Amino acid sequence: MTPTKTVDRETWLEARKALLSEEKAFTAQRDALSAKRREMPWVRIEKDYRFQTADGEASLADLFGGRDQLIVYHFMLGPDWKEGCPACSLMADNYARIGVHLARMDIAFVTVSNGPMASINAYKSRMGWDFPWVSSLSSDFNRDFGVTFSKDEIDSGSVHYNYADTAFPMTEAPGLSVFACGDDGAVYHTYSTYARGLDMMLGVYHYIDLTPKGRFGENENGIMYWVERRDQYKD
């Protein structure tokens, strides 16, 4: 590797302090943005979504497991897919052990895919994960929350993803949705994010961003060009 610039320690400290000032401003801005996110209005869920789980059929309310808040990760694994998306697998490696900590904050975390439980269970076993993972194949859940598209939509070159009409190459897309249980017992949708909005949930990105190379190559080959399933890296 070639240094961007070589300086003495005192010069480096000055540059680091200047960057620290910007990092602190970014942290304050992020906190303010998080506050606005918490103030978003809620939408009452009217459909009776049904999911297949390891214990049988469940409603959206059942996925809360008695907690007041629910985070759903929309994992790309379609009806006829033999394995899950490599990028979603990277995401799952990041959140595989956080459930116990989220529960402390009254949050349930569930992975949902538009594939059959047999495929979900097989891939889950292969990757060594034990987090809750359910199938939405028998409902409109994934489509209603903007992560499943028809083949005709893909072929037309336009799907509605990340709150805009855009081209997308696959019938399944990644996303994350948040729900809350109201005092009236109803379930409400409070937030969803997609595409680069998922970056902040990927801890590995933030480590990579600290290094000199960073996410090198992303502009030429796509931001996740380097990602493979954990058991498929050659080196």
Phi, psi and omega in degrees: 000144178257127180301145175293322178191137180253130182222174174279169185299319182296320178294320178298318180298321178297317179295321181293320179294323178295319178292323178300321178299318178291322179297320178294321178295320178296319178298317178296319179294321178295319178298319179294321179294321177296324177295319177296323179298319179292338181269000179302143176293161181253153176240124180290134178278119182262332181284149177266077181294138179237140182234149171265131182233177178296340182250015181109199184283146179217151174271171176299320179298326179296330183293341178293336180058033179088000179265167184270343184230147182222129172251130178244126171261123179276099185270130182285100173209101188277177185304324183245019180280142179270340179209161183282164179299137179300318181293318177294328177293322174298317178299315181296323175300330180284326184255004187303331185244014185269350186304318182295326179285320177295323180302326179298334180258023175065036181236130170263145180233123183227137174268135181232135177227153179270041179233168181287155181299328180299317179290319178300311183295322180295315181288322178300317178294317179302318184273353177075027180266152177229015179283160179296128182219120186236164180256134175253016188302328184270008182226176178269011190306305183296323179291316181296332180257023164074029181232004175231132183232157178278160177298324179298320178295317179299314181295330180286345180084010181214121172233163177261103184223139181057041173068025178204157174281129184205164173279143178214139188275350188227161181280348177238144180225159179275154177186173177217132181234147182239138181228157179225149175264118182283165177298339179274003179088352179279159176261137181236144173270127183246336186193147168214148177218153186217173172051232182293346175296343179276350183307318186290345176273350183264093183303325182299326177301318186290328173291315180299321182294343178281344187268160181301320181285328182061207179276063185299146177085354187296327182288329181277320192242005184096146190296334183244028183301333187273348189281133170231166174297146187308326183269011183240001176294134183277334184230000000 
